[in-house]
Amino acid sequence: MNNIFPELTSKIKELEKLSISEERMKVLQPLVEFISNKINSKEALKLNFICTHNSRRSQLAQAWAMAASDYYEVPARCYSGGTEATAFFPQAISTLSTSGFRIDEKSGNNPKITVDTGVSSNTFYSKVFDDEKNPTKNFAAVMTCSHADENCPFIVGAESRIPLNYEDPKSFDDTVEMAEKYMERSDQIGSEMLYAFKKANSNG
């Protein structure tokens, strides 16, 4: 099919089998429609995943959307940002690595991390949603947490605003369940990104 890393391909096949509830399918439908419309109109598909600190959920969503784009061969430009910049959280990075992404880690207060699917790679770091690296028009603002959704009443240039609102794995930091809960959230986000891209592509 493509040159996605074998470990990541195995994880994707596992996530494709996860059940998505009717309720979540309804939440995901605006994302499916946005992707489908871009495919059908042959316009550039740009997704900016937005959370408060751009450290966990929005970064996971950006990575999994990138993987879904590569896996289903639906060209997409995937971005992320926050209402403030902090740093890509180490456990979130580790979770992507365990899932089969190849990670080139750097050190520092807000390090730039290369995340690679085998088909495409991108530089991840915490930044605000309107950072100069992010799109300024014709993109979907995909809100991955309720706090950012409530505190960003208007996002300049967004063609569509899509709230997905994932639970924050941060509440399990420094607990024995930390790795498990981060993987659980990553798997949910991954399965939903795969579902949205696959369904949108089949609508064409």
TAQUI-V576854 format. One record per residue. N is the residue number from 1. RES is the residue in one letter. SS is DSSP state (H for helix, E for strand, L for the rest). NEAR is the number of other C-alpha atoms within 10 Angstrom. Layout:
N/RES/SS/NEAR
N/RES/SS/NEAR
This chain:
1/M/L/7
2/N/L/11
3/N/L/12
4/I/L/19
5/F/L/15
6/P/H/13
7/E/H/15
8/L/H/21
9/T/H/20
10/S/H/13
11/K/H/17
12/I/H/21
13/K/H/12
14/E/H/12
15/L/H/19
16/E/H/17
17/K/L/10
18/L/L/14
19/S/L/11
20/I/L/13
21/S/L/9
22/E/H/9
23/E/H/8
24/R/H/11
25/M/H/15
26/K/H/11
27/V/H/15
28/L/H/18
29/Q/H/15
30/P/H/19
31/L/H/25
32/V/H/21
33/E/H/17
34/F/H/21
35/I/H/27
36/S/H/23
37/N/H/17
38/K/H/18
39/I/H/19
40/N/H/12
41/S/H/9
42/K/L/10
43/E/L/13
44/A/L/14
45/L/L/20
46/K/E/23
47/L/E/27
48/N/E/26
49/F/E/28
50/I/E/31
51/C/E/29
52/T/L/25
53/H/L/24
54/N/L/28
55/S/L/28
56/R/L/25
57/R/H/31
58/S/H/28
59/Q/H/30
60/L/H/26
61/A/H/27
62/Q/H/26
63/A/H/27
64/W/H/25
65/A/H/26
66/M/H/27
67/A/H/28
68/A/H/25
69/S/H/22
70/D/H/21
71/Y/H/22
72/Y/L/14
73/E/L/14
74/V/L/19
75/P/L/19
76/A/L/21
77/R/E/18
78/C/E/23
79/Y/E/27
80/S/E/33
81/G/E/29
82/G/E/26
83/T/L/19
84/E/L/16
85/A/L/18
86/T/L/17
87/A/L/19
88/F/L/25
89/F/L/18
90/P/H/11
91/Q/H/18
92/A/H/22
93/I/H/23
94/S/H/16
95/T/H/21
96/L/H/23
97/S/H/17
98/T/H/15
99/S/H/19
100/G/L/20
101/F/L/27
102/R/E/18
103/I/E/18
104/D/E/13
105/E/L/15
106/K/L/11
107/S/L/8
108/G/L/8
109/N/L/9
110/N/L/17
111/P/L/15
112/K/L/18
113/I/E/18
114/T/E/16
115/V/E/21
116/D/E/22
117/T/L/25
118/G/L/18
119/V/L/14
120/S/L/13
121/S/E/16
122/N/E/17
123/T/E/13
124/F/E/24
125/Y/L/21
126/S/L/25
127/K/L/24
128/V/E/21
129/F/L/27
130/D/L/18
131/D/L/14
132/E/L/9
133/K/L/12
134/N/L/19
135/P/L/22
136/T/L/16
137/K/L/12
138/N/L/15
139/F/E/22
140/A/E/23
141/A/E/27
142/V/E/26
143/M/E/27
144/T/L/29
145/C/L/21
146/S/H/17
147/H/H/13
148/A/H/19
149/D/H/22
150/E/H/11
151/N/H/10
152/C/L/16
153/P/L/7
154/F/L/10
155/I/L/15
156/V/L/10
157/G/L/14
158/A/E/18
159/E/E/14
160/S/E/16
161/R/E/18
162/I/E/18
163/P/E/21
164/L/L/20
165/N/L/18
166/Y/L/18
167/E/L/12
168/D/L/15
169/P/H/21
170/K/H/16
171/S/H/10
172/F/H/14
173/D/L/13
174/D/L/9
175/T/L/9
176/V/L/9
177/E/L/11
178/M/H/16
179/A/H/17
180/E/H/13
181/K/H/19
182/Y/H/25
183/M/H/19
184/E/H/14
185/R/H/20
186/S/H/25
187/D/H/23
188/Q/H/18
189/I/H/24
190/G/H/26
191/S/H/24
192/E/H/25
193/M/H/26
194/L/H/24
195/Y/H/22
196/A/H/23
197/F/H/25
198/K/H/21
199/K/H/16
200/A/H/22
201/N/H/19
202/S/H/8
203/N/L/14
204/G/L/11
